[in-house]
C-alpha cells in the first residue's frame, strides 16, 4: 500500500500522505524496494528516497527545490534543518 507520492523518477524525495513512524516502510508509485523511515515523519512532509550528499541538489516533483546542507540518508526527514531552499 502506497503511503507516499513521487511524481517524477528524478525525485530524491517523496511526500508522505500519512504520518510515518521510525522503522516503518515507505512505499510510493513504481518503488521496487521500500525505504525504511529513520525517524518519525509528519504527514505531508518530505523523506529522502536516496542518499543525498552535502551540497547536492534535491528534487521534488521533477524540480530542484533546494541544496542539501548536510549528508541526507535515504529514509531521513528532509526539511529546513537539512535543506537550503532555492527560493530563499
C-alpha positions in Angstrom: 0.0 0.0 0.0 1.4 3.4 -1.0 1.9 5.9 1.8 3.9 8.5 -0.2 3.8 10.4 -3.5 6.5 10.6 -6.1 5.7 12.4 -9.3 9.0 12.1 -11.3 11.6 9.4 -11.4 14.4 12.0 -10.9 13.0 13.0 -7.5 15.3 12.4 -4.5 12.4 12.9 -2.0 8.8 11.8 -1.7 5.9 13.4 0.2 4.3 11.1 2.8 0.5 11.1 2.8 0.2 9.6 6.3 2.2 10.1 9.4 5.2 7.7 9.3 6.8 6.2 12.4 10.5 5.4 12.7 11.2 1.9 11.2 8.1 2.0 9.0 8.4 1.1 5.3 7.6 3.9 2.9 6.0 2.8 -0.4 5.5 5.2 -3.4 4.5 4.7 -7.0 6.8 2.4 -9.0 9.1 1.7 -6.0 10.8 -1.6 -6.3 12.2 -1.5 -2.8 10.5 0.4 0.1 12.6 2.9 2.1 12.6 2.5 5.8 12.0 5.7 7.9 15.0 6.6 10.0 12.8 8.8 12.2 9.2 9.9 12.6 7.9 11.8 9.5 4.9 14.1 9.9 2.1 13.9 7.3 2.8 15.8 4.1 6.5 16.2 4.8 9.4 15.0 2.7 11.6 12.0 3.1 14.7 11.1 1.1 14.4 8.0 -1.0 18.1 8.1 -2.0 21.2 9.2 -0.2 22.0 12.9 -0.9 25.4 14.2 -0.4 26.0 17.6 1.3 25.9 20.3 -1.4 23.9 18.2 -3.9 20.6 19.3 -5.4 17.4 17.9 -4.0 14.5 17.2 -6.4 10.7 17.0 -5.7 8.0 16.8 -8.5 10.8 16.9 -11.0 12.0 20.3 -9.9 15.1 21.4 -7.9 13.7 22.5 -4.5 17.0 23.0 -2.7 20.5 22.1 -1.8 21.4 19.6 1.0 23.1 21.4 3.9 24.4 18.0 5.2 24.5 14.4 4.1 21.0 13.1 4.0 20.4 9.4 4.1 17.5 7.5 2.4 14.7 7.4 5.0 15.6 10.7 6.6 13.1 13.6 7.1 14.0 16.4 4.7 13.1 19.9 6.0 14.6 23.2 6.9 17.1 21.6 9.3 19.0 19.9 6.4 17.8 21.6 3.2 18.5 25.1 1.9 15.6 26.2 -0.3 16.4 27.6 -3.8 13.6 30.2 -3.2 15.5 31.8 -0.3 
